[in-house]
Amino acid sequence: MLLNPFCPLSTAKVLALKATVLLLLTLLIKSRIQIATGSAIGIVLLLLQTLVFLAISGGLVLAAGGAAVYATQRRRTAAA
């Protein structure tokens, strides 16, 4: 069956197919952009989480070191 380009029904089908392809392509590009921005936001949140973890760990190390120094000084004064 040959398509006659002058037939309005065939032209409508071709235009509908082109519109569908354009719509699907637009949705694909949109989803790619959303994935890229989502990945960027995820990476930023991961970096923020890592920095907070390191800051809290450093604070705990400082607190433990300060407690050890305080205990050592207290033992020296008690022994003297």
Backbone hydrogen bonds in HBPLUS format (Angstrom, degrees):
<---DONOR---> <-ACCEPTOR-->    atom                        ^
c    i                          cat <-CA-CA->   ^        H-A-AA   ^      H-
h    n   atom  resd res      DA  || num        DHA   H-A  angle D-A-AA Bond
n    s   type  num  typ     dist DA aas  dist angle  dist       angle   num
A0007-CYS N   A0004-ASN O   3.02 MM   3  5.50 165.7  2.05 117.7 122.3     1
A0011-THR N   A0007-CYS O   3.09 MM   4  6.31 161.6  2.13 155.2 160.9     2
A0012-ALA N   A0008-PRO O   2.90 MM   4  6.04 151.0  1.99 142.3 150.0     3
A0013-LYS N   A0009-LEU O   3.00 MM   4  6.28 152.2  2.07 143.4 150.9     4
A0014-VAL N   A0010-SER O   2.94 MM   4  6.20 161.1  1.97 151.9 156.5     5
A0015-LEU N   A0011-THR O   2.89 MM   4  6.07 162.8  1.92 149.5 154.4     6
A0016-ALA N   A0012-ALA O   2.87 MM   4  5.99 152.7  1.94 144.1 151.8     7
A0017-LEU N   A0013-LYS O   2.90 MM   4  6.13 153.8  1.97 146.1 153.4     8
A0018-LYS N   A0014-VAL O   2.88 MM   4  6.15 158.3  1.93 149.3 155.5     9
A0019-ALA N   A0015-LEU O   2.88 MM   4  6.06 156.8  1.93 145.3 151.9    10
A0020-THR N   A0016-ALA O   2.89 MM   4  6.08 152.6  1.97 144.1 151.7    11
A0021-VAL N   A0017-LEU O   2.93 MM   4  6.17 162.5  1.96 151.2 155.6    12
A0022-LEU N   A0018-LYS O   2.91 MM   4  6.11 160.3  1.95 148.4 154.1    13
A0023-LEU N   A0019-ALA O   2.88 MM   4  6.05 156.5  1.94 145.2 151.9    14
A0024-LEU N   A0020-THR O   2.88 MM   4  6.12 165.3  1.90 153.9 157.6    15
A0025-LEU N   A0021-VAL O   2.88 MM   4  6.03 156.0  1.94 147.6 154.7    16
A0026-THR N   A0022-LEU O   2.92 MM   4  6.09 155.6  1.98 145.7 152.4    17
A0027-LEU N   A0023-LEU O   2.93 MM   4  6.19 157.5  1.98 149.7 155.9    18
A0028-LEU N   A0024-LEU O   2.90 MM   4  6.10 150.4  1.99 143.8 152.1    19
A0029-ILE N   A0025-LEU O   2.98 MM   4  6.22 162.5  2.01 150.2 154.2    20
A0030-LYS N   A0026-THR O   2.93 MM   4  6.11 158.6  1.97 147.0 153.5    21
A0031-SER N   A0027-LEU O   2.91 MM   4  6.10 155.5  1.97 145.0 151.3    22
A0032-ARG N   A0028-LEU O   2.96 MM   4  6.21 152.1  2.04 146.6 154.5    23
A0033-ILE N   A0029-ILE O   2.99 MM   4  6.26 155.8  2.05 149.0 155.2    24
A0034-GLN N   A0030-LYS O   2.94 MM   4  6.21 156.3  1.99 147.2 154.0    25
A0035-ILE N   A0031-SER O   2.85 MM   4  6.06 153.7  1.92 146.2 153.3    26
A0036-ALA N   A0032-ARG O   2.93 MM   4  6.14 158.5  1.97 146.6 152.5    27
A0037-THR N   A0033-ILE O   2.90 MM   4  6.15 165.8  1.92 153.3 156.7    28
A0038-GLY N   A0034-GLN O   2.79 MM   4  5.82 151.8  1.87 141.2 150.5    29
A0039-SER N   A0035-ILE O   2.80 MM   4  5.95 150.4  1.89 144.9 152.9    30
A0040-ALA N   A0036-ALA O   2.94 MM   4  6.20 153.6  2.01 144.1 151.5    31
A0041-ILE N   A0037-THR O   2.88 MM   4  6.11 160.6  1.91 149.7 154.6    32
A0042-GLY N   A0038-GLY O   2.85 MM   4  6.01 154.3  1.92 142.4 150.4    33
A0043-ILE N   A0039-SER O   2.85 MM   4  6.09 153.5  1.92 148.6 155.1    34
A0044-VAL N   A0040-ALA O   3.00 MM   4  6.24 160.5  2.04 148.2 153.3    35
A0045-LEU N   A0041-ILE O   2.91 MM   4  6.15 161.4  1.95 151.0 156.2    36
A0046-LEU N   A0042-GLY O   2.90 MM   4  6.07 150.8  1.98 143.4 151.8    37
A0047-LEU N   A0043-ILE O   2.91 MM   4  6.17 159.3  1.95 150.8 155.9    38
A0048-LEU N   A0044-VAL O   2.91 MM   4  6.15 156.8  1.97 148.3 155.1    39
A0049-GLN N   A0045-LEU O   2.86 MM   4  6.04 158.3  1.91 146.4 152.3    40
A0050-THR N   A0046-LEU O   2.93 MM   4  6.14 156.5  1.98 147.4 153.9    41
A0051-LEU N   A0047-LEU O   2.92 MM   4  6.15 160.2  1.96 149.3 154.5    42
A0052-VAL N   A0048-LEU O   2.95 MM   4  6.16 158.7  1.99 150.3 156.0    43
A0053-PHE N   A0049-GLN O   2.94 MM   4  6.13 158.5  1.98 146.4 152.6    44
A0054-LEU N   A0050-THR O   2.91 MM   4  6.17 159.7  1.95 150.5 155.9    45
A0055-ALA N   A0051-LEU O   2.91 MM   4  6.08 154.5  1.98 145.7 152.9    46
A0056-ILE N   A0052-VAL O   2.92 MM   4  6.13 163.2  1.95 152.8 156.8    47
A0057-SER N   A0053-PHE O   2.89 MM   4  6.06 158.4  1.93 147.9 154.6    48
A0058-GLY N   A0054-LEU O   2.88 MM   4  6.04 158.0  1.93 145.1 151.3    49
A0059-GLY N   A0055-ALA O   2.93 MM   4  6.17 153.6  2.00 145.2 152.6    50
A0060-LEU N   A0056-ILE O   2.93 MM   4  6.20 154.0  2.00 147.7 154.5    51
A0061-VAL N   A0057-SER O   2.94 MM   4  6.20 153.1  2.01 148.0 155.5    52
A0062-LEU N   A0058-GLY O   2.93 MM   4  6.19 157.8  1.98 148.2 154.0    53
A0063-ALA N   A0059-GLY O   2.91 MM   4  6.13 155.1  1.97 145.6 152.7    54
A0064-ALA N   A0060-LEU O   2.87 MM   4  6.06 159.7  1.92 147.8 153.2    55
A0065-GLY N   A0061-VAL O   2.87 MM   4  6.03 157.6  1.92 147.3 154.0    56
A0066-GLY N   A0062-LEU O   2.86 MM   4  6.02 159.0  1.90 147.1 153.0    57
A0067-ALA N   A0063-ALA O   2.93 MM   4  6.13 153.0  2.00 144.4 151.9    58
A0068-ALA N   A0064-ALA O   2.95 MM   4  6.18 151.8  2.03 144.7 152.2    59
A0069-VAL N   A0065-GLY O   2.97 MM   4  6.23 160.2  2.01 151.1 156.1    60
A0070-TYR N   A0066-GLY O   2.92 MM   4  6.07 162.2  1.96 147.1 152.4    61
A0071-ALA N   A0067-ALA O   2.88 MM   4  6.05 157.4  1.94 145.2 151.4    62
A0072-THR N   A0068-ALA O   2.93 MM   4  6.12 154.7  2.00 145.8 152.8    63
A0073-GLN N   A0069-VAL O   2.93 MM   4  6.16 162.1  1.96 153.3 157.8    64
A0074-ARG N   A0070-TYR O   2.95 MM   4  6.09 152.2  2.03 144.4 152.6    65
A0075-ARG N   A0071-ALA O   2.98 MM   4  6.19 151.4  2.06 144.7 151.6    66
A0076-ARG N   A0072-THR O   3.06 MM   4  6.32 156.3  2.12 146.7 152.9    67
A0077-THR N   A0073-GLN O   3.04 MM   4  6.30 158.8  2.08 148.6 153.6    68
A0078-ALA N   A0074-ARG O   2.97 MM   4  6.12 146.7  2.08 140.5 150.1    69
A0079-ALA N   A0075-ARG O   2.89 MM   4  6.03 146.0  2.01 146.2 155.0    70
A0080-ALA N   A0076-ARG O   3.10 MM   4  6.22 139.1  2.28 140.0 149.9    71
